[in-house]
């Protein structure tokens, strides 16, 4: 292995990533079983990922383990030509329609414990009403062969 020349490959898709990892294992003269052992993968896993027609794909855990084992880092860079093509084809969105930080389900207030009479009943009643009445819903069990109102069909 030549330590003076750093390993560098360009990959624009998943196949390119797999080929770059394949090239790195060849450069490091590492078998796939040894890669599995050092990366902490099950025996044969990297072979299924790195073969020309893969039976598996990199997962969240396996990608990081393989990259660390091979001494690689993943760098994402902008391709100006591809960016310009995309910007020419897109329809810009209206920034006024964005709802950044919108939470559809705000946190509900905790249930109010009855701690005795309050001096100001108005705020306590308003707070109780804002909690909701989901706990009051009753779900009826349906009996097979019976109508909704209790009679038989």
C-alpha positions as CSV (number, residue, x, y, z in Angstrom):
1,X,0.0,0.0,0.0
2,X,1.3,3.4,-1.0
3,X,1.0,5.7,2.1
4,X,2.2,8.8,0.2
5,X,-0.7,9.1,-2.2
6,X,-4.1,9.7,-0.5
7,X,-7.1,7.7,-1.7
8,X,-9.6,9.9,-3.5
9,X,-12.6,8.9,-5.7
10,X,-15.6,10.8,-7.1
11,X,-19.0,9.1,-6.7
12,X,-22.1,10.7,-8.0
13,X,-24.4,7.8,-7.2
14,X,-24.7,4.6,-5.1
15,X,-22.8,2.4,-7.6
16,X,-19.9,4.9,-7.6
17,X,-19.8,4.7,-3.8
18,X,-19.7,0.9,-3.8
19,X,-17.0,1.0,-6.5
20,X,-14.9,3.4,-4.4
21,X,-15.2,1.2,-1.4
22,X,-14.2,-1.8,-3.5
23,X,-11.2,0.1,-4.8
24,X,-10.1,1.0,-1.3
25,X,-10.3,-2.6,-0.1
26,X,-8.1,-3.6,-3.0
27,X,-5.7,-0.8,-2.3
28,X,-5.4,-1.9,1.4
29,X,-5.1,-5.5,0.3
30,X,-7.9,-6.5,2.7
31,X,-10.2,-9.4,2.2
32,X,-14.0,-9.0,2.6
33,X,-14.1,-11.4,5.5
34,X,-11.3,-9.4,7.2
35,X,-13.3,-6.2,6.6
36,X,-16.3,-7.8,8.2
37,X,-14.3,-8.9,11.2
38,X,-12.6,-5.5,11.8
39,X,-15.8,-3.5,11.1
40,X,-17.9,-5.7,13.4
41,X,-20.2,-6.9,10.7
42,X,-21.5,-10.4,10.3
43,X,-19.3,-12.7,8.2
44,X,-20.1,-12.3,4.5
45,X,-22.0,-9.0,4.9
46,X,-19.5,-6.8,3.1
47,X,-19.4,-9.4,0.2
48,X,-23.1,-9.0,-0.2
49,X,-22.7,-5.2,-0.3
50,X,-19.6,-5.0,-2.5
51,X,-20.3,-7.6,-5.2
52,X,-21.1,-6.3,-8.7
53,X,-24.8,-7.2,-8.3
54,X,-25.3,-6.5,-4.6
55,X,-27.7,-8.6,-2.6
56,X,-27.7,-6.0,0.1
57,X,-27.1,-2.2,0.4
58,X,-25.2,-0.2,2.9
59,X,-27.3,0.5,6.0
60,X,-26.9,3.2,8.6
61,X,-24.6,1.2,10.8
62,X,-22.7,-0.7,8.1
63,X,-21.8,2.4,6.1
64,X,-20.2,4.1,9.0
65,X,-18.4,1.0,10.2
66,X,-17.0,0.2,6.7
67,X,-15.9,3.8,6.1
68,X,-14.1,4.0,9.5
69,X,-12.4,0.6,9.0
70,X,-11.1,1.7,5.6
71,X,-10.0,5.1,6.9
72,X,-12.5,6.9,4.6
73,X,-14.7,10.0,5.2
74,X,-17.7,10.9,3.1
75,X,-17.6,14.5,1.7
76,X,-20.5,16.0,0.0
77,X,-19.7,18.8,-2.5
78,X,-21.8,20.9,-4.8
79,X,-21.7,20.3,-8.5
80,X,-22.2,23.7,-10.1
81,X,-23.3,22.4,-13.5
82,X,-26.0,20.1,-11.9
83,X,-27.1,22.9,-9.6
84,X,-27.6,25.3,-12.5
85,X,-29.6,22.7,-14.4
86,X,-31.9,22.2,-11.4
87,X,-32.3,25.9,-10.8
88,X,-33.3,26.5,-14.4
89,X,-36.0,23.7,-14.3
90,X,-37.5,24.4,-10.9
91,X,-40.5,26.6,-9.9
92,X,-39.6,28.7,-7.0
93,X,-41.9,28.4,-4.0
94,X,-43.6,31.3,-2.2
95,X,-41.8,31.9,1.1
96,X,-45.1,33.2,2.6
97,X,-46.6,29.7,2.3
98,X,-43.8,28.1,4.4
99,X,-44.6,27.1,7.9
100,X,-41.2,26.7,9.5
101,X,-41.4,25.5,13.0
102,X,-45.1,24.7,12.8
103,X,-46.3,22.1,15.2
104,X,-49.6,20.6,14.3
105,X,-50.1,19.0,17.7
106,X,-49.1,21.5,20.4
107,X,-48.4,20.0,23.8
108,X,-51.5,19.7,25.9
109,X,-51.7,21.3,29.4
110,X,-51.4,18.8,32.2
111,X,-54.5,17.7,34.0
112,X,-55.5,20.0,36.8
113,X,-55.6,18.3,40.2
114,X,-58.5,19.3,42.5
115,X,-56.5,21.0,45.3
116,X,-59.5,22.6,46.9
117,X,-61.4,25.8,46.1
118,X,-59.6,28.5,44.2
119,X,-60.1,32.2,44.8
120,X,-60.4,32.9,41.1
121,X,-62.7,30.3,39.5
122,X,-62.7,31.9,36.0
123,X,-59.1,31.0,34.9
124,X,-59.3,27.5,36.3
125,X,-62.5,26.8,34.3
126,X,-61.0,28.2,31.1
127,X,-57.9,26.1,31.6
128,X,-60.0,23.0,32.2
129,X,-61.8,23.5,28.9
130,X,-58.6,23.9,26.9
131,X,-57.4,20.4,28.0
132,X,-60.0,18.7,25.9
133,X,-62.6,15.9,26.3
134,X,-60.9,13.0,24.6
135,X,-61.1,11.0,27.8
136,X,-64.9,11.2,27.7
137,X,-65.2,9.3,24.5
138,X,-66.6,5.8,24.9
139,X,-65.9,3.0,22.4
140,X,-68.7,0.4,22.1
141,X,-67.8,-3.1,21.5
142,X,-69.5,-4.6,18.4
143,X,-71.1,-8.0,18.6
144,X,-70.8,-10.1,15.5
145,X,-74.2,-10.6,14.0
146,X,-75.9,-7.8,16.0
147,X,-77.1,-4.5,14.6
148,X,-75.9,-1.2,15.9
149,X,-78.8,-0.8,18.3
150,X,-78.6,-4.1,20.0
151,X,-81.0,-6.2,17.9
152,X,-80.0,-9.2,15.8
153,X,-79.9,-9.3,12.1
